[in-house]
């Protein structure tokens, strides 16, 4: 090659010189310095761990084990493992892996429309993420408070006013969560063909209301909270997490479900369901200004039809929609309204997409504290 490629003697710009120089660079780097992409999506090159100072210096850190594993180059084998050596030593510049379950939003039934105030009975197994929040007072008496919904094997999402209110001094602290309930008056829920699994009663480990929620506010901004369970919920046909919508979406109709007050003025023993329409946010804001309340960017409105609404006892439950794959998403949390089912007055819901990052952040803080410091400054999800 030296005979034919005098790369240091030929004129700059000589085509032959350029070609020869490229060949030499290729031969020099192709074997040991294959280009690759790091787990941080940066360009790197494949090499041994010994020759990658960035990775070698932190290889023994427990928090970097996953990063090292994901850095192994595709052509590596058991005897000659090579790593994609880039600029960084960990996942610091990557968004955290989604802490919410990948499989979510499916019940054991097909999507069924229903027309819970003004609603119809849900089928056994519908909306398996719904949860009942149980309080225990100083006399050890238990009572049912708000609703919530399962978003993770250890987390329930609900409204902040359900967990942070002067009313708690009367009914007691939140101590348990019930999952898999259908008919509150029967020990075993059956539909003639099959019976549901036994009710799961989960103890509560901690409660995380949004720090900016104020229970005496007319607006009820930041009305969102997480409940952290002591144990893990067992997923089945009757207990499943719902998916969370991370982008605002206005479907043709939303759905609500729960055991709240019906048109008879009594709480329902059986899980109910109801479809409600979207409601224009500008018109909604004009209405609530009459009540000296402001619907903020972290909220939206739905409903407004006579005798069709979420009501007392449904607070904290999900406002849902189903996509074309029959997958269910929680897009809102039942927050507040004017009476129940008052024509022309929609309910106000806390926006899940607006608080999606907060939800993920709080789960990460608890479930992955050793990794949290790398992610806390991230602003994108």
C-alpha positions in Angstrom: 0.0 0.0 0.0 2.8 2.4 0.8 4.1 1.9 -2.8 0.8 3.1 -4.3 -0.5 5.5 -1.7 2.0 8.3 -0.9 -0.5 10.0 1.3 2.0 12.4 2.8 3.5 13.4 -0.6 0.5 14.0 -2.8 -1.2 17.3 -3.2 -4.2 18.2 -1.0 -7.4 17.4 -2.7 -5.9 14.6 -4.8 -8.6 12.0 -5.3 -6.2 9.1 -5.1 -4.8 10.4 -1.9 -8.3 10.8 -0.3 -9.3 7.3 -1.3 -6.1 5.7 0.1 -6.3 7.7 3.3 -9.9 6.5 3.8 -8.8 2.9 3.3 -6.1 3.2 5.9 -8.5 4.7 8.4 -11.0 2.0 7.7 -8.3 -0.8 8.2 -7.0 1.0 11.3 -10.4 1.3 13.1 -12.8 -1.2 11.7 -11.6 -4.2 13.8 -11.4 -2.6 17.3 -13.3 0.6 17.0 -16.7 -0.3 15.4 -19.1 2.6 15.8 -22.1 2.0 18.0 -24.9 3.8 19.9 -24.8 4.0 23.7 -27.9 3.5 25.9 -28.0 7.3 26.1 -28.4 7.5 22.3 -24.9 9.0 21.9 -22.4 7.8 19.3 -19.6 5.7 20.7 -17.2 2.9 19.7 -17.0 -0.8 20.7 -14.1 -1.7 22.8 -13.2 -3.7 25.9 -14.1 -2.4 29.4 -10.4 -2.1 30.2 -9.8 0.5 27.4 -13.0 2.5 28.2 -12.0 4.7 31.1 -15.5 6.2 31.3 -17.1 2.9 32.1 -14.2 1.2 33.8 -14.0 3.7 36.6 -17.6 3.2 37.6 -18.1 -0.5 36.6 -18.5 -1.6 40.3 -21.3 0.8 41.1 -24.6 -1.0 41.7 -26.6 1.7 40.0 -24.6 1.2 36.8 -25.2 -2.5 36.3 -28.1 -2.0 34.0 -26.3 0.6 32.0 -23.3 -1.7 31.5 -25.5 -4.5 30.4 -27.2 -2.3 27.9 -23.8 -1.0 26.7 -22.7 -4.4 25.4 -22.0 -4.3 21.7 -24.2 -6.6 19.5 -21.2 -8.6 18.1 -19.8 -9.4 21.6 -19.6 -13.0 22.8 -18.8 -14.7 26.1 -15.1 -14.6 25.5 -14.7 -11.1 23.9 -17.3 -8.8 25.4 -17.0 -5.3 24.1 -18.9 -2.3 25.3 -20.1 0.8 23.5 -17.8 3.5 25.0 -19.4 7.0 24.8 -19.2 10.2 26.7 -21.2 9.2 29.8 -20.9 6.6 32.5 -24.6 6.2 33.4 -28.2 7.0 32.3 -28.0 10.5 33.7 -29.1 12.1 30.4 -31.8 9.6 29.6 -35.4 9.7 30.7 -36.2 7.1 33.3 -37.6 3.8 32.1 -41.3 4.0 32.4 -42.2 2.9 36.0 -45.8 2.3 35.0 -46.8 -1.1 33.8 -46.5 -1.9 30.2 -49.6 -4.1 30.2 -52.6 -2.0 31.3 -56.0 -0.9 30.4 -57.6 -4.2 29.5 -60.7 -5.7 31.2 -62.1 -9.1 30.5 -65.0 -7.7 28.4 -65.3 -5.9 25.1 -66.0 -2.2 25.1 -69.7 -1.8 26.0 -71.4 1.5 25.8 -73.8 2.5 28.7 -75.9 5.5 29.2 -73.5 6.6 39.0 -76.2 9.1 38.3 -78.2 8.1 35.3 -75.9 5.1 34.6 -76.3 1.4 34.2 -74.7 -1.5 36.1 -71.2 -2.4 35.0 -70.6 -6.0 34.0 -68.6 -8.3 36.3 -65.0 -7.7 35.4 -65.5 -4.2 33.8 -63.1 -1.5 35.0 -61.0 -3.8 37.1 -58.8 -0.9 38.2 -61.4 0.7 40.3 -60.6 0.9 44.0 -62.6 1.7 47.2 -60.8 3.8 49.9 -61.4 2.6 53.4 -61.1 4.8 56.5 -60.7 3.7 60.2 -61.7 6.1 63.0 -60.5 6.2 66.6 -63.1 3.6 67.6 -61.8 1.2 65.0 -64.9 1.6 62.9 -64.4 1.3 59.1 -66.2 3.4 56.5 -65.9 3.9 52.8 -64.6 7.2 51.5 -63.7 8.2 47.9 -62.8 6.0 45.0 -59.4 5.6 43.4 -57.9 3.5 40.6 -55.0 1.2 40.3 -52.1 2.4 38.1 -49.3 0.2 39.4 -49.1 -2.9 41.5 -48.3 -0.6 44.5 -50.0 2.6 43.6 -53.6 4.0 43.6 -54.3 7.4 42.0 -57.1 9.5 43.5 -58.0 13.1 44.3 -56.1 15.1 46.9 -59.3 16.3 48.5 -60.0 12.6 49.3 -56.8 12.3 51.4 -56.3 15.8 52.7 -59.4 17.2 54.3 -60.8 18.3 57.7 -63.4 15.6 57.2 -60.7 13.0 57.9 -60.9 13.9 61.6 -64.4 12.5 61.6 -64.1 9.4 59.5 -60.5 8.6 60.3 -57.3 8.0 58.4 -57.1 6.0 55.2 -56.0 2.5 56.2 -57.1 0.1 53.5 -57.8 -0.1 49.8 -60.3 -2.6 48.3 -59.6 -4.0 44.9 -61.8 -6.3 42.7 -65.1 -5.2 44.2 -68.4 -5.4 42.2 -71.4 -5.8 44.5 -70.7 -4.5 48.0 -73.5 -6.5 49.5 -72.4 -9.9 48.4 -69.4 -11.8 49.8 -68.8 -13.5 46.4 -69.6 -11.7 43.1 -71.1 -14.0 40.4 -73.0 -13.4 37.2 -74.5 -16.8 36.7 -71.7 -18.1 34.5 -68.7 -17.4 36.6 -67.6 -15.9 39.9 -65.0 -13.2 40.5 -61.9 -13.8 42.6 -62.1 -12.9 46.3 -61.8 -9.2 47.2 -58.2 -7.9 47.7 -57.9 -5.7 50.8 -54.6 -3.9 50.7 -53.0 -2.0 53.6 -51.8 1.5 53.0 -48.1 2.4 53.5 -48.1 6.1 52.7 -50.2 8.9 51.1 -48.8 11.5 48.7 -51.1 14.4 48.0 -49.8 17.0 45.5 -47.9 19.5 47.7 -49.7 22.5 46.1 -53.2 21.3 46.8 -55.2 23.5 49.2 -58.3 21.9 50.6 -60.0 25.3 51.3 -59.6 26.5 47.7 -62.7 27.0 45.6 -60.7 26.1 42.5 -59.4 22.8 43.7 -56.3 23.1 41.6 -53.7 20.3 42.0 -56.5 18.0 43.2 -54.5 14.8 42.7 -52.8 12.2 45.1 -51.1 8.9 45.2 -51.7 6.1 47.7 -48.7 3.8 48.2 -49.7 0.2 49.2 -47.8 -1.9 51.6 -48.0 -5.0 49.4 -48.4 -5.7 45.7 -51.8 -6.1 44.1 -52.3 -9.5 42.4 -53.3 -8.8 38.8 -56.2 -11.0 37.5 -59.3 -10.6 35.3 -60.8 -8.6 38.2 -57.8 -6.5 39.3 -55.8 -4.7 36.6 -54.1 -1.4 36.3 -55.5 1.2 33.9 -53.1 3.0 31.4 -52.6 6.7 32.0 -52.9 9.2 29.1 -49.8 11.4 28.9 -51.2 13.6 26.2 -54.5 15.5 26.3 -57.2 13.8 24.3 -60.8 14.7 23.6 -62.6 11.5 22.6 -66.3 11.4 21.4 -67.3 10.3 24.9 -65.7 9.8 28.3 -66.7 7.1 30.8 -67.0 7.2 34.6 -67.6 4.3 36.9 -68.1 3.8 40.7 -70.4 3.2 43.6 -71.4 6.8 44.2 -74.9 8.3 44.7 -77.5 7.4 42.1 -80.6 9.3 41.0 -82.4 7.7 44.0 -80.1 9.7 46.3 -78.5 6.6 47.8 -75.1 5.0 47.3 -75.0 2.2 44.8 -74.2 -1.3 46.0 -73.2 -2.4 42.5 -70.5 -0.8 40.4 -72.2 1.6 37.9 -71.0 3.0 34.6 -71.9 6.0 32.5 -70.8 7.8 29.3 -70.6 11.6 29.4 -69.7 14.1 26.6 -66.7 16.5 26.5 -67.5 20.1 27.5 -66.0 23.2 26.0 -63.4 24.6 28.5 -64.1 28.2 27.7 -67.8 27.8 28.3 -67.1 25.8 31.4 -64.8 28.5 32.8 -67.5 31.1 32.3 -70.0 29.0 34.2 -67.7 28.4 37.2 -66.8 32.1 37.4 -70.3 32.6 38.7 -69.3 30.4 41.6 -66.1 32.4 42.0 -64.0 29.4 40.8 -61.5 29.3 38.0 -60.9 26.2 35.9 -57.2 26.2 35.3 -54.9 24.6 32.8 -54.5 21.5 35.0 -58.2 20.8 34.8 -60.9 20.2 32.2 -64.7 19.7 32.0 -67.0 16.9 30.9 -70.7 16.1 31.3 -73.4 18.7 31.7 -76.3 16.5 30.8 -79.3 16.3 33.1 -79.2 13.5 35.7 -76.0 12.1 34.2 -72.9 12.8 36.2 -70.4 11.6 38.7 -71.6 12.2 42.2 -70.8 12.0 45.9 -68.7 8.9 46.5 -67.3 8.9 43.0 -64.6 11.5 43.9 -61.1 10.4 43.1 -62.3 7.9 40.5 -61.1 7.9 36.8 -62.5 9.7 33.8 -61.7 7.2 31.1 -61.8 6.6 27.4 -61.2 3.5 25.3 -59.2 3.4 22.0 -59.7 1.3 18.9 -57.8 -1.6 20.5 -60.3 -1.7 23.4 -57.5 -0.4 25.7 -58.6 1.9 28.5 -56.9 5.1 29.5 -57.4 7.3 32.5 -57.4 11.0 31.4 -58.9 12.7 34.4 -59.6 12.4 38.1 -63.1 13.2 39.4 -62.6 16.5 41.3 -65.7 18.6 41.9 -68.9 20.1 40.5 -72.1 21.9 41.2 -74.6 19.5 42.7 -74.9 16.2 40.7 -76.4 15.9 37.2 -77.5 19.5 37.0 -78.2 20.2 33.3 -75.8 22.6 31.7 -73.2 22.3 34.6 -70.3 19.9 33.7 -68.1 18.3 36.3 -64.5 19.5 36.7 -61.7 16.9 36.4 -58.0 17.0 37.3 -56.0 16.5 34.1 -53.8 13.3 34.2 -51.7 14.4 31.2 -50.9 17.7 33.0 -49.7 15.8 36.1 -48.2 12.8 34.3 -44.6 13.8 35.0 -45.5 14.4 38.7 -47.0 10.9 38.9 -44.0 9.3 37.4 -41.6 11.3 39.5 -43.3 10.3 42.7 -43.3 6.7 41.8 -39.6 6.9 40.9 -38.7 8.5 44.2 -40.2 5.6 46.1 -39.5 2.7 43.8 -36.1 3.7 42.5 -34.5 6.1 45.0 -31.0 5.2 44.1 -31.6 6.2 40.5 -33.8 9.2 41.2 -30.9 11.6 41.6 -30.0 11.0 38.0 -33.6 11.8 36.8 -34.9 14.6 39.0 -33.8 17.4 36.6 -35.4 15.8 33.6 -38.2 17.9 32.1 -39.5 15.7 29.3 -41.7 12.6 29.4 
